Amino acid sequence: MEDGRLHLTRRFRGLTLEQATGYLEGLGGERTEDDPIEGDDWQAHLSTRIVPVGPSVRLTELTVTWTGSADSSSGSS
């Protein structure tokens, strides 16, 4: 928690940018012209990178950085 705002960063493998965007839109978020997806008193920034998981296997890792009021996180796990 910083300045009364909750900041969370999570990384996922096996989840596409489109799937994450669809999920966040389903939670009431809207895609903006800039990077973030914005909802009621929250926003999420999405980014991807390719990471090695073995000597010859690479996966896309999706990073979600979510910022919102502590109240907007109630009900989420």
N, C-alpha and C positions, 0 to 999 in steps of 0.2 A: 504494500500500500504506500503510495506516495502522493502527497497533496490531496488526500481524500479520494484518490482514484486507485483502483485496483489494476495492476499490470500483470498479465500472464503470458508466458511464451511456451508453446508446445510444438514438438516436432513429430511428424507422422510419416511413416513409410507405407507405400501401397495405397495412398489416397491421392487422387489427382486434384489439381487446382480447380477444375470444373466441379468436382464433387464437393469440395470444401465450400466453394462459392455458393453452390445450390443449397447446401445445408444452412449456411449463414443467412441466405435470402429467405429460407423457410422459417428462420427464427425472427423474421421481420426486418432484416437488413436490406439495404439497397446499395448497389454498386454505384460508386461516384466516378467522376471523370478522372480523379486522381487515383491513387493506389487503394485507399481503404474502402471497406464495406462498412456502412454506417447504419446503426439501429438506434432505438430510443436510448439515449445516454450511454452508448457504447460504440466502439469501432474496432475493426479487425484489419490488420495488414497481413497479406499473404505473400510468401515468396517460396521459390523452389530452388533446389540445387541437386546435382547428381552426386551420390555418395557410394563408395565401394563397400560391399558387404562380404567380400571374399576375394580371392585372387583374380577372378574373371567376371564377377557379377557386379553390376551397378544398378542402383535403384534411385528413383526420384524421391527426395525427402522434402516434404512440405512443412514450412514453418508458419505458424499462426501466432501473431502477437496481438493480444486482445487488451483493450483498455476500456474501462467503464467504471461507473460508480459501484460501490460495494452493494448497494441495493439492487442494481440491475443483474447481479450474479446470483441473487437468491432464487432457489429453484433449480439451479444448474448444479451438476455434480462434477 
